């Protein structure tokens, strides 16, 4: 049952990730987010839903069996928190109104299956202190990479719960870049316009492939714990990122990963850092969750309360950094009934490929000198779990 539940949650995460990425990627700038962080906190709230909200959440999250999902998250979180050779922490916390009481079944599920800490807190009248307390927990869990998620004005007389998911990841590459080879080079925004960047270089063996449907090259960079990787998807055309983003809505990372093979690659990847803050209300409405934001909606299995609960806001804050050494990433997802907020913090990476040299020895050039998509993934047997997802379209 444990393996079945884990695979069930991984498949739900993967499907949800594609759908959310397809919407978020429509913007013009860089994007980075943690689908796992968003899915985890929404799945926790799904445990307290009933009726039409429960059906909508099941469809959007691609997990209809909440008992199987709970067991899957228990296995997944225990597994992620015990990974060696990298630093990986995932944690949940519920801040509940000091005068409210969680229902016992929800409390037990949150604590035992979603490994959730629970703390009673007075949101008002001292909302400054309450916001600071919540933000301090987030900062601690994300190694101070995610700050000021909750604003004092977010906490009102109507706030009953703040649910937070925090993810922090820091991992060194299995094959690090030599900083002596890093040099100034061009990153093309389109066929003609470019900006200068610090380009990292490596010539080594990597998992690599070409996807004709995506019209893209793919490379997988392993971390020292090889169950974690960075997958980079580079369109062949310098202006191909928008078409690629649309096509990725129909592609599963598991299928992409299966088609990679080990090969010699000359790799060029820009050193970069990206931060984004996204309000997820509208994207989630587009994905079918409009009902959870409506005032009359109730999550009857959460609190001993006659008053209906609804979500007021979902925010994701993300950060990613790429360097010669490896990747550091974090995400904090917070959900409030009456208020929900989500933050994410992401990664470091590498990418680029092509060409065969003579007829026998094949050497591929992966030159990531133009916009590309990426995902930090956790590989569990045949499953590929996207922990972080994003697109690099420009450099600053």
C-alpha positions in Angstrom: 0.0 0.0 0.0 2.9 2.4 0.8 4.4 2.1 -2.7 1.0 2.4 -4.3 0.2 5.5 -2.2 3.5 7.1 -3.0 3.1 6.5 -6.7 -0.4 7.9 -6.5 0.8 11.2 -5.0 3.7 11.5 -7.4 1.4 11.1 -10.4 -1.0 13.7 -9.0 1.8 16.1 -8.4 3.2 15.6 -11.9 -0.2 16.2 -13.6 -0.9 19.3 -11.4 2.5 20.6 -12.1 2.0 20.6 -15.9 -1.3 22.3 -15.7 -0.1 25.0 -13.4 3.1 25.6 -15.3 1.0 26.0 -18.5 -0.8 28.9 -17.0 2.1 30.6 -15.1 4.4 30.4 -18.1 2.2 32.7 -20.2 3.9 35.7 -18.7 6.8 37.5 -20.4 9.4 37.2 -17.7 11.2 34.5 -15.8 9.1 32.1 -13.7 10.0 29.7 -10.9 7.7 27.9 -8.5 7.3 24.7 -6.5 4.4 22.6 -7.6 5.1 20.2 -4.8 4.7 23.0 -2.2 1.4 24.1 -3.7 0.1 20.6 -4.1 1.1 19.6 -0.6 -0.8 22.4 1.2 -3.8 22.1 -1.1 -3.9 18.3 -0.5 -3.8 19.0 3.3 -6.9 21.3 2.9 -8.6 18.7 0.7 -8.7 16.5 3.8 -11.1 18.9 5.4 -13.3 19.5 2.3 -16.7 18.0 1.5 -19.3 18.2 -1.3 -18.6 20.2 -4.4 -15.3 21.8 -3.1 -14.0 18.3 -2.4 -14.8 17.2 -6.0 -13.2 20.3 -7.5 -10.0 19.8 -5.5 -9.9 16.1 -6.5 -10.1 17.0 -10.2 -7.5 19.8 -10.0 -5.0 18.0 -7.8 -5.5 14.7 -9.6 -6.0 12.9 -6.3 -9.5 11.7 -5.5 -8.8 9.2 -2.8 -7.8 11.4 0.2 -6.9 8.4 2.4 -4.4 7.2 -0.3 -3.1 10.7 -0.7 -2.5 11.1 3.0 -0.5 7.8 3.1 1.4 8.9 0.0 2.4 12.2 1.5 3.5 10.5 4.7 5.8 8.3 2.8 7.0 11.1 0.5 7.8 13.6 3.3 9.6 11.0 5.4 11.6 10.0 2.3 12.5 13.6 1.3 13.5 14.5 4.9 15.9 11.6 5.1 17.8 12.1 1.8 21.6 12.0 2.3 24.4 13.9 0.5 22.2 17.0 0.0 20.2 19.2 2.4 16.4 18.7 1.8 13.7 19.7 4.3 10.0 19.7 3.8 7.6 20.7 6.6 4.0 21.8 7.2 2.6 23.9 10.0 -0.9 25.1 10.9 -1.3 28.3 12.8 -4.9 28.2 14.2 -6.9 31.0 15.8 -6.5 30.8 19.6 -10.2 30.5 20.1 -10.8 27.9 17.4 -10.5 24.1 17.8 -9.4 21.7 15.0 -11.6 18.7 14.5 -9.9 15.6 15.8 -9.8 13.6 12.6 -8.3 16.5 10.6 -5.8 17.2 13.4 -4.7 13.6 13.5 -4.4 13.4 9.7 -2.5 16.7 9.5 -0.1 15.6 12.3 0.5 11.9 11.5 0.3 11.8 7.7 1.3 15.3 6.6 3.8 15.6 9.5 2.2 19.0 10.4 3.1 21.1 13.4 0.1 22.8 15.0 0.2 26.0 17.0 -2.5 28.2 18.5 -2.0 31.9 17.9 -3.9 35.2 18.3 -3.9 36.8 14.9 -5.4 40.0 16.2 -5.3 42.6 17.7 -1.4 42.3 17.6 -1.3 41.3 13.9 2.3 42.6 13.6 3.6 40.1 16.2 1.5 37.3 14.7 2.8 38.0 11.2 6.4 38.2 12.5 6.0 34.8 14.3 4.7 33.1 11.2 7.4 34.6 9.0 10.1 33.6 11.4 9.0 30.0 11.1 9.1 30.2 7.3 12.6 31.9 7.4 13.9 29.2 9.7 12.6 26.3 7.5 13.9 27.9 4.3 17.4 28.9 5.6 16.3 32.6 5.5 15.7 32.5 1.8 12.0 33.2 2.0 11.0 36.2 4.0 8.0 38.4 4.7 5.4 36.0 3.3 2.7 37.1 5.7 1.9 40.8 6.0 0.2 42.2 9.1 -2.8 43.3 7.0 -3.3 39.8 5.9 -4.4 38.9 9.4 -7.9 40.1 10.2 -10.8 39.4 12.5 -11.9 36.8 10.0 -8.6 34.8 9.9 -9.1 31.4 11.3 -6.1 29.4 9.9 -2.8 29.9 8.3 -1.4 26.7 6.7 2.2 26.8 5.6 4.3 24.3 3.6 8.1 25.0 3.5 10.7 23.4 1.3 14.4 23.9 1.4 16.9 22.2 -0.9 20.6 22.7 -1.3 22.6 20.3 -3.3 26.0 20.2 -5.0 26.4 18.8 -8.5 27.8 15.3 -8.9 30.0 16.9 -11.6 30.7 20.5 -10.7 31.7 23.3 -13.1 35.3 24.5 -12.9 34.9 28.3 -12.1 38.1 28.9 -14.0 36.3 28.1 -17.2 33.4 30.6 -16.5 33.6 33.6 -18.9 31.5 36.4 -20.3 29.3 35.4 -23.1 26.0 36.3 -24.8 22.5 35.1 -23.7 20.1 35.7 -26.6 16.6 37.1 -25.8 15.6 36.5 -29.4 17.3 36.0 -32.8 19.1 39.4 -32.6 19.0 40.9 -29.1 21.3 39.6 -26.4 22.7 40.5 -23.0 26.1 39.6 -21.5 26.2 36.9 -18.8 28.6 34.7 -16.9 28.6 31.4 -18.8 29.7 28.2 -17.2 31.3 25.4 -19.3 31.8 21.7 -18.9 32.8 18.8 -21.1 31.7 15.5 -19.6 29.2 12.7 -19.7 25.6 13.6 -19.0 22.1 12.1 -19.6 20.9 13.8 -22.7 18.3 13.5 -25.5 16.4 15.2 -28.3 12.6 15.4 -28.3 11.2 16.0 -31.8 7.7 16.7 -30.5 9.1 19.4 -28.3 11.6 20.5 -30.9 14.1 20.7 -28.0 17.2 19.3 -26.6 17.2 17.9 -23.0 20.0 17.4 -20.5 19.8 16.0 -16.9 22.4 17.1 -14.4 22.7 14.9 -11.3 23.3 16.1 -7.8 25.6 14.2 -5.4 22.5 12.3 -4.3 21.6 11.0 -7.7 17.9 10.5 -6.9 17.8 14.3 -7.4 18.4 16.0 -10.7 18.0 19.2 -12.7 16.3 18.6 -16.1 16.8 21.4 -18.6 14.7 21.6 -21.8 16.2 23.8 -24.4 14.2 24.7 -27.6 16.3 24.4 -30.7 15.2 27.9 -31.8 16.2 31.0 -29.9 12.6 32.1 -30.1 11.1 28.7 -29.3 10.4 29.1 -25.6 6.7 30.1 -26.0 5.9 27.1 -28.2 7.9 24.8 -25.8 5.9 26.1 -22.8 2.6 25.2 -24.5 3.9 21.7 -25.6 5.1 20.9 -22.1 1.4 20.9 -20.9 1.0 17.6 -22.7 4.4 16.0 -21.8 5.2 14.0 -18.7 8.6 14.4 -17.2 8.7 10.6 -16.6 8.4 10.1 -20.4 11.0 12.8 -21.1 13.4 11.2 -18.6 13.0 7.7 -20.1 14.3 8.8 -23.4 17.6 10.2 -22.1 20.8 8.3 -22.7 24.3 8.8 -21.4 26.5 10.7 -23.8 29.5 13.1 -24.1 28.3 16.6 -24.0 29.9 20.0 -24.3 27.8 22.1 -22.0 27.3 25.9 -21.6 25.0 27.2 -19.0 24.6 30.8 -17.6 25.1 31.5 -14.0 21.9 33.2 -12.8 19.5 34.0 -10.0 15.7 34.4 -10.3 13.1 35.6 -7.8 9.3 35.7 -8.4 6.2 36.4 -6.4 3.0 35.1 -7.8 -0.6 35.4 -6.7 -2.1 32.0 -7.5 -5.8 32.8 -7.0 -6.6 33.3 -10.7 -4.4 30.4 -12.0 -6.2 28.1 -9.5 -9.6 29.4 -10.5 -8.7 28.6 -14.2 -7.7 25.1 -13.0 -11.2 24.6 -11.6 -10.8 25.8 -7.9 -13.0 29.0 -8.1 -15.3 27.5 -5.5 -12.8 27.4 -2.7 -12.5 31.3 -2.9 -16.3 31.8 -2.5 -17.5 33.3 0.7 -20.3 30.7 1.3 -17.9 27.7 0.9 -17.3 25.6 3.9 -14.5 23.1 4.8 -16.7 21.3 7.4 -14.1 18.8 8.5 -11.5 21.3 9.6 -12.9 23.3 12.6 -15.5 23.0 15.3 -17.3 26.0 13.9 -20.7 26.8 12.3 -19.2 29.6 10.2 -18.1 28.7 6.7 -14.4 28.7 5.8 -13.0 29.9 2.5 -9.7 30.8 0.9 -9.0 34.5 0.5 -5.5 34.5 -1.1 -2.8 32.2 -2.4 0.7 33.7 -3.0 3.8 31.9 -4.2 7.2 33.5 -3.6 10.1 31.8 -5.4 13.9 32.1 -5.7 16.4 30.2 -7.8 20.2 30.5 -8.1 22.5 28.7 -10.5 26.2 28.4 -10.0 29.3 26.2 -10.6 28.8 24.4 -7.3 25.2 23.3 -7.3 21.7 24.4 -6.5 20.0 26.0 -3.5 16.2 26.2 -3.5 13.4 26.8 -1.0 9.6 27.1 -1.0 7.1 28.1 1.6 3.5 27.5 0.9 1.0 29.0 3.2 -2.8 28.6 3.1 -5.2 30.6 5.2 -8.8 30.0 5.8 -9.8 32.8 5.6 -6.3 33.4 4.1 -4.0 31.3 2.0 -0.5 32.2 0.9 2.2 30.2 -0.9 5.9 30.9 -1.3 8.5 29.0 -3.2 12.3 29.0 -3.4 14.2 27.3 -6.1 17.4 26.1 -7.6 20.7 26.1 -9.6 21.3 24.5 -12.9 22.9 23.7 -16.3 22.0 23.0 -19.9 22.6 22.5 -23.6 23.3 20.0 -26.4 23.5 18.9 -30.1 25.7 17.5 -32.8 27.6 14.3 -33.6 31.3 14.6 -34.3 32.4 11.8 -36.7 30.3 8.7 -37.3 31.4 6.6 -34.4 32.1 8.9 -31.4 29.1 11.1 -30.8 29.6 14.4 -28.9 26.7 16.8 -28.3 26.8 20.5 -27.8 24.3 21.8 -25.3 24.5 25.6 -25.5 22.0 27.2 -23.2 22.5 30.7 -24.6 18.8 31.4 -25.0 15.5 30.9 -23.0 14.8 27.4 -21.6 12.6 25.5 -19.2 13.9 23.5 -16.2 12.8 21.3 -13.4 14.4 20.1 -10.2 13.2 16.5 -9.9 13.1 13.7 -7.3 13.4 10.3 -8.9 11.5 7.5 -7.1 11.8 4.3 -9.0 9.8 5.0 -12.3 8.3 8.2 -11.0 9.7 11.6 -11.6 8.4 14.2 -9.0 8.9 17.9 -10.1 9.9 19.6 -6.9 10.6 22.9 -8.6 9.6 24.1 -12.1 10.4 27.2 -14.1 11.5 29.1 -17.2 14.5 31.3 -17.7 13.7 33.9 -20.4 16.1 36.7 -19.5 19.1 37.6 -17.2 19.7 40.6 -15.0 
